């Protein structure tokens, strides 16, 4: 389920990773053991109401008050926020430089309103992060890296996980379609015997296998220190699009039964509509690749 995967992905790639990568030894010792055990839940604050695909335009900011910082602003579409114990928040200092801060639940002026009425990722809690003159201790600033490159490194880690997670959703849809086609009788024989159904199943399995190879290749490059953002971006975009297409094809094989909760297809389809947008929309990922190909940025 993409909602459950999102919860785990945020915890590992977007909360533990920046604390491990950019945090102080004191921060690592304080937060990582509890985050790793699940005793503590975290969230990642980058997206804002008016700044999604353009995070550099963020308006969330903090000011140096001598012995502490004062944080103001808001983030939205934040997975885990209503239940999170801590938030890794990206904000601009007085010079306009982006830094990460660890904001803890209970800090005065910090609230996490929940987002209701979602048709997608219903197993995952989503909400906002609101900062109204929140006093943040100076020791909660992540000292290891500043600038937009820091949160984007976290997104690279999470996007790689999405590239694999989308395959899982596609596999579940494929398996459901394969089993249903073998059991559903029409015109006196299972629909799996019809050429068009076999075509659909064959293409599904081929696309899943291609996506697995792409994700495996990127993982191998990551292990060797050769992977770039563009490689991870390509895998995220391709594999999510593949999974969405398979969910729709599998739904067709199930006929009318495919829209019911008895089968997982509509759940995956609705979840993947969020996955295709978050952590880089399809369009943005195409433009990341386009810039790599042409050397010309089409945005920014």
C-alpha positions as MATLAB code, in Angstrom:
seq = 'XXXXXXXXXXXXXXXXXXXXXXXXXXXXXXXXXXXXXXXXXXXXXXXXXXXXXXXXXXXXXXXXXXXXXXXXXXXXXXXXXXXXXXXXXXXXXXXXXXXXXXXXXXXXXXXXXXXXXXXXXXXXXXXXXXXXXXXXXXXXXXXXXXXXXXXXXXXXXXXXXXXXXXXXXXXXXXXXXXXXXXXXXXXXXXXXXXXXXXXXXXXXXXXXXXXXXXXXXXXXXXXXXXXXXXXXXXXXXXXXXXXXXXXXXXXXXXXXXXXXXXXXXXXXXXXXXXXXXXXXXXXXXXXXXXXXXXXXXXXX';
ca = [
       0.000    0.000    0.000;
       1.477    3.333   -1.089;
       0.098    5.067    1.999;
       1.944    2.713    4.340;
       5.051    2.965    2.178;
       4.850    6.765    2.332;
       4.802    6.661    6.131;
       7.922    4.501    6.210;
       9.629    6.413    3.398;
       9.238    9.741    5.191;
      10.596    8.258    8.408;
      13.697    6.782    6.794;
      14.555    8.915    3.779;
      13.239   12.325    4.809;
      13.694   12.421    8.590;
      16.410    9.960    9.636;
      18.523   10.578    6.520;
      18.965   14.362    6.986;
      19.638   13.989   10.703;
      22.220   11.291    9.960;
      23.719   13.134    6.984;
      23.598   16.755    8.120;
      23.041   16.553   11.877;
      25.449   16.885   14.780;
      26.546   13.867   16.802;
      24.302   15.079   19.618;
      21.303   15.239   17.267;
      22.019   11.770   15.906;
      22.229   10.286   19.395;
      19.093   12.092   20.563;
      16.763   11.287   17.681;
      17.949    8.413   15.500;
      17.580    5.485   17.962;
      13.968    6.455   18.747;
      13.143    7.074   15.089;
      14.694    3.729   14.119;
      12.708    1.817   16.748;
       9.435    3.551   15.891;
       9.174    5.071   19.349;
       9.279    8.453   17.645;
       7.566    9.473   14.369;
       8.885   12.242   12.134;
       7.839   14.342    9.160;
       9.546   16.508    6.529;
       8.529   20.109    5.926;
       9.438   21.478    2.495;
       6.270   22.015    0.400;
       4.348   25.218    1.044;
       0.862   26.395   -0.003;
       2.323   28.555   -2.765;
       5.601   26.726   -3.415;
       5.424   23.085   -4.503;
       7.506   22.422   -7.607;
       9.518   25.570   -6.810;
      10.734   25.022   -3.239;
      13.379   27.737   -3.582;
      10.545   30.290   -3.394;
       9.656   29.234    0.178;
       8.618   31.976    2.576;
       8.958   30.029    5.844;
      11.762   31.811    7.706;
      13.647   32.027   10.968;
      15.419   34.859   12.760;
      18.371   34.738   15.130;
      17.258   36.054   18.518;
      20.603   35.520   20.258;
      20.060   32.381   22.341;
      17.395   30.857   20.047;
      15.709   31.139   16.648;
      12.147   32.290   15.976;
      10.424   30.350   13.184;
       7.424   31.573   11.174;
       5.577   30.172    8.162;
       3.603   27.122    7.059;
       4.035   23.854    5.158;
       1.314   21.693    3.634;
       0.727   18.198    2.174;
       3.014   16.845    4.881;
       2.827   13.071    5.404;
       2.838   11.999    9.083;
       2.445   15.576   10.362;
      -0.689   15.087   12.515;
       1.023   12.304   14.493;
       4.685   13.344   14.216;
       6.830   13.929   17.287;
       9.380   15.949   15.325;
       9.511   17.773   11.999;
      12.609   18.389    9.887;
      11.698   21.824    8.554;
      13.419   23.769    5.785;
      13.349   27.537    6.154;
      15.279   30.635    5.122;
      17.443   32.643    7.482;
      17.666   36.432    7.393;
      20.154   36.247    4.517;
      17.795   34.059    2.486;
      19.876   30.894    2.933;
      17.930   27.634    3.366;
      18.652   25.569    6.501;
      17.105   22.573    8.198;
      15.737   22.796   11.726;
      14.337   20.086   13.983;
      11.029   21.279   15.430;
       9.553   19.251   18.283;
       5.889   18.756   19.102;
       4.988   20.806   22.134;
       7.005   23.848   21.145;
       4.770   26.876   21.683;
       3.259   28.180   18.437;
       3.760   24.898   16.538;
       0.601   23.131   15.299;
      -0.178   20.339   12.801;
      -3.739   20.598   11.387;
      -4.850   17.394    9.660;
      -5.948   17.284    6.013;
      -9.364   15.619    5.637;
     -11.389   14.386    2.666;
      -8.554   12.631    0.843;
      -9.464   10.066   -1.827;
      -5.824    8.977   -2.057;
      -3.241    7.643    0.428;
      -6.053    7.127    2.924;
      -3.876    4.835    5.070;
      -1.411    7.700    5.562;
      -2.118   10.730    7.753;
      -1.485   14.058    6.032;
      -1.542   17.581    7.348;
       0.051   20.981    7.642;
       2.871   22.420    9.721;
       2.124   25.886   11.093;
       4.782   27.995   12.829;
       3.684   31.071   14.746;
       6.736   32.626   16.405;
       8.057   29.195   17.396;
      11.166   29.359   19.565;
      13.642   26.775   18.275;
      16.824   26.065   20.269;
      19.999   26.790   18.343;
      21.174   23.230   18.881;
      18.235   22.109   16.689;
      19.742   23.613   13.526;
      21.202   20.948   11.211;
      24.827   22.123   10.902;
      26.135   19.815    8.170;
      24.755   21.469    5.025;
      22.741   24.513    3.951;
      21.131   25.562    0.677;
      18.434   23.919   -1.407;
      20.774   21.036   -2.220;
      20.280   19.637    1.296;
      16.523   18.895    1.072;
      16.940   17.831   -2.561;
      19.460   15.179   -1.461;
      16.788   13.855    0.910;
      14.284   13.756   -1.943;
      16.732   11.759   -4.058;
      16.797    9.130   -1.331;
      12.998    9.052   -1.068;
      12.454    9.027   -4.833;
      14.643    5.953   -5.142;
      12.356    4.219   -2.641;
       9.317    5.306   -4.641;
      10.821    3.749   -7.785;
      10.758    0.382   -6.004;
       7.492    0.941   -4.147;
       5.578    1.681   -7.340;
       6.721   -1.695   -8.673;
       5.131   -3.344   -5.640;
       1.787   -1.706   -6.403;
       2.054   -2.805  -10.053;
       2.891   -6.374   -9.044;
      -0.153   -6.566   -6.793;
      -2.391   -5.356   -9.639;
      -0.814   -7.804  -12.081;
      -1.200  -10.766   -9.727;
      -4.826   -9.896   -9.047;
      -5.534   -9.646  -12.793;
      -3.740  -12.910  -13.555;
      -5.715  -14.828  -10.938;
      -9.032  -13.243  -11.869;
      -8.505  -13.938  -15.582;
      -7.928  -17.614  -14.812;
     -11.133  -17.857  -12.764;
     -13.575  -15.627  -14.648;
     -15.585  -17.642  -17.184;
     -17.112  -15.990  -20.254;
     -18.304  -17.639  -23.485;
     -17.713  -20.972  -21.794;
     -14.016  -20.532  -21.001;
     -11.731  -18.474  -18.744;
     -11.031  -14.982  -20.056;
      -7.310  -15.805  -19.679;
      -7.726  -17.865  -22.851;
      -8.523  -14.795  -24.948;
      -5.732  -13.212  -26.946;
      -6.404   -9.631  -25.819;
      -6.285  -10.609  -22.139;
      -3.041  -12.511  -22.713;
      -1.678   -9.426  -24.484;
      -2.498   -7.260  -21.470;
      -0.901   -9.700  -19.018;
       2.192  -10.121  -21.191;
       2.696   -6.384  -21.489;
       2.173   -5.907  -17.742;
       4.824   -8.451  -16.850;
       7.234   -6.992  -19.411;
       6.812   -3.446  -18.067;
       7.232   -4.615  -14.462;
      10.433   -6.429  -15.397;
      11.797   -3.361  -17.203;
      10.999   -1.197  -14.168;
      12.746   -3.668  -11.864;
      15.848   -3.572  -14.036;
      15.836    0.236  -14.094;
      15.509    0.483  -10.307;
      18.176   -2.212   -9.817;
      20.563   -0.392  -12.172;
      20.095    2.907  -10.321;
      20.630    1.116   -7.001;
      23.858   -0.406   -8.296;
      25.008    3.041   -9.441;
      24.152    4.467   -6.005;
      26.258    1.791   -4.331;
      29.140    2.720   -6.633;
      28.710    6.447   -6.029;
      27.831    7.060   -9.687;
      24.113    7.863   -9.501;
      22.991   11.418  -10.210;
      19.694   13.110   -9.441;
      18.673   12.672  -13.078;
      19.013    8.867  -12.856;
      16.821    8.671   -9.748;
      14.381   11.125  -11.301;
      14.077    8.961  -14.425;
      13.352    5.847  -12.351;
      10.751    7.581  -10.191;
       8.859    9.026  -13.155;
       8.975    5.914  -15.316;
       8.055    3.417  -12.626;
       5.133    5.396  -11.217;
       3.713    5.944  -14.707;
       4.160    2.220  -15.390;
       2.316    1.306  -12.199;
      -0.579    3.629  -12.983;
      -0.967    2.156  -16.451;
      -0.934   -1.377  -15.077;
      -3.505   -0.526  -12.399;
      -5.840    0.749  -15.118;
      -5.292   -2.239  -17.414;
      -5.763   -4.654  -14.527;
      -8.997   -2.906  -13.597;
     -10.270   -3.527  -17.126;
      -9.521   -7.246  -16.865;
     -11.607   -7.350  -13.677;
     -14.499   -5.631  -15.438;
     -17.055   -4.114  -13.100;
     -15.629   -6.061  -10.144;
     -12.477   -3.999  -10.501;
     -14.116   -0.930   -8.998;
     -15.090   -2.736   -5.786;
     -13.129   -2.968   -2.573;
     -12.929   -6.735   -3.004;
      -9.895   -6.175   -5.223;
      -6.925   -3.798   -4.696;
      -6.991   -2.023   -8.064;
      -8.859    1.183   -7.277;
      -6.939    1.586   -4.014;
      -3.630    1.383   -5.890;
      -4.946    3.589   -8.681;
      -6.037    6.346   -6.305;
      -2.856    6.082   -4.245;
      -0.671    6.290   -7.331;
      -2.431    9.503   -8.371;
      -0.721   11.067   -5.348;
       2.578    9.303   -5.947;
       2.690   10.596   -9.527;
       2.517   14.144   -8.104;
       4.491   14.129   -4.859;
       8.270   14.397   -4.616;
       8.412   15.798   -8.132;
       5.553   15.794  -10.614;
       5.768   13.891  -13.890;
       6.346   17.178  -15.731;
       9.163   18.299  -13.446;
      10.936   14.948  -13.746;
      10.687   15.158  -17.527;
      12.257   18.619  -17.396;
      15.060   17.395  -15.130;
      15.898   14.814  -17.787;
      15.400   17.372  -20.543;
      17.935   19.702  -18.946;
      20.427   16.844  -18.698;
      19.919   16.003  -22.378;
      20.024   19.551  -23.768;
      21.966   21.494  -21.148;
      19.115   24.042  -21.124;
      16.906   24.452  -18.025;
      13.229   24.818  -18.980;
      12.217   26.113  -15.554;
      13.601   28.465  -12.942;
];
